[in-house]
Amino acid sequence: YLELAKVQLAVGDDARQRATRRTLVRVLEALLRLAHPLLPFITEELWQQVAVLAGKRGADETTSIMVQPFPRSQAGHIDDAADAQVRMLKQLIDATRNLRGEMNLPPSRKVPLMATPYDDRIDAFAPYLAALARLESVRPTAAAAAAGPAPVAVVEPYQIMLQVEIDVAQERERLGKEIARLEAEIAKAGARLSTPSFVERAPAHIVEQERGRLADFQATLEKVREQFASLPEH
């Protein structure tokens, strides 16, 4: 929320900025009450300042955080629709960051993100995606050619890709090396799991861990092969 709040404070109108500051102060005041039993001195000191801003005590009033009510959960304030929206935003941010990682883009390089369909929700998400995934902009795919060698991520109902000029030969070489590395890791893990002495004598959690690594390598290899296959021959 702190990262999302930075965007609202930077680009929001006056009303949104006021609402964001109010939420930040109210949440901080509640967190100080939650933390007080564990951090009594620093929370008392901070609360004396924050409580005035949060309207919990008057500027001239003398009171202590120790006599304030402990925060309680309020199920009636849970907003399932808002939770779903934030989950979607987080999934899109994670997917975009994964695309950046797949394409070895340095954090300093900002590029456009292409999205289809481009609807009101994506438009509302755009400032947060740009800030948290380090994008130049978020655009509909109709604004530029969506087809190409760049990898595509799917976050239902959206397909997203980064608009980046790719050196196809260099990308084929990089992906080829990654395929070879993953195949070697799969062979190594498979050999270990096919050895009866390892499966029978190793602790159960070690065997499960190795099986999990093997499954992860296989899933990653499938994705990399798909990406390799999407590259043009020349």
Beta strands, then each sheet from edge to edge (+ up, - down):
strand 1: 111-116
strand 2: 135-140
strand 3: 152-155
strand 4: 158-162
sheet 1: 2+ 1+ 4- 3+
end
